[in-house]
Amino acid sequence: MPWTYGSPKWRDRVATEDAVVVSRARAAGAAILGKTNLPELAAAVGTTNELFPATHNPWRDGYTPGGSSGGSGAAVGAGICTFAFGDDMGGSIRIPASCCGVVGLRPSPGRVLTELPDPTRLSVRGPLARTVAEVRRLFEVMIAEAAPAVEPGRLRIGLVERSPLGMDAAVQAAVRRAAEALASRGHVIEAVDWDPVPVAQAYRVVRPASVSTMPGDVREYGAAVRGLIEKGRSLSIAEYLAALTSGLDAARRRLAGYDAWLTPTLGLVPMRIEEVPTFLAEGWDVYTQFVLPVSFAGLPAVSVPAGVAEGLPVGVQLVGGYRREWELLALAEELEGLEGFGFQPPPGIA
């Protein structure tokens, strides 16, 4: 199958072998339908590139499905497939899950095998599907481990409902509904402070560094990532390590002290494709303010559908303890089963 990274540089490249997770899925009986679209080098929160047409949201033509795993989220939401794989460094599974109204799990770092090393330890592979049960089944296959029987129990959950960057009223309303729903099940909900700015500042250095080793001349790449690669190549190792360390420290301090955390998945509802914030530029930090700190904290997180706002999906994010995906998925399934949560098919799709 084509293996382009959405980049002109690899326009004609074809994969010679399966990734580990694909090989395991085939062995478990999955029929692999094909590849889905992504922004070049996965460096965007929408899904456009110079090789293929833009990917649209299954809920509304002309609107973004999120990114970078936007093709995966759109395919699952539209019913093209039962599940899809994604990759999440700064929210790239959870963003499209929220935008397309499906479930997306970012596992803990090192939980899912990969063929490509990631020195930042921020990037992980994970599943997207319509329900938590389907995500759990695919995760079992991805890590070759059977899910144990788990009950979420009565948890102390930190609630994020305010941010210095602000958020759309619809996402704030969704997370408050989720808090009320979980409280009705006996969980203890406590509001916590949230400051995503230090992590966003760190990522503006770490992300260019992560693509700095891409081979060849920057002119071989699309316009959207040339500047990113050039910036990464201009950084010193000291600058990179300082940014990575500051981001890790800020996120770990923020996400501590609770059994789980509840936040909006995104700060904004899905927007028109041409209005998607430029990667790492103004507006991007408002969009990603709840997913990015979780990546730096090295914790698992799942986006759960939380209804619609003006006809477009909204998601909420549940964050669990390190390598405690099964407990996190049990909590997500509990929320999914409450009124106003869980997958709804887009208009015109059964």
Buried (B, 14 or more C-beta within 10 A) or exposed (E): EBEBBBBBBBEEEEEEEBBBBBEBBEEEEBEEEEBBBBBBBBBBBBBBBBBBEBBBBBBBEEBBBBBBBBBBBBBBBBEBBBBBBBBBBBBBBBBBBBBBBBBBBBBBBEBBBBEEEBEBBBBBBBBBBBBBBBBBBBBBBBBEEEBEEBEBEEBEBBBBBBBEBEBBEBBBBBBBBBBEBBEEBEBEBEEBEBBBBBBBBBBBBBBBBBBBEBEEEBEBBBEBBBBBBBBBBEBEEEEBBEBBEBBBBBBBEBBEEBBBBBBBBBBBBBBEBEEBBEBBEEBBBBBBBBBBBBBBBBBBBBBBBBBBBEEBBBBBBBBBBEBBBBBBBBBBBBBBEBEEBBBBBBEEEE
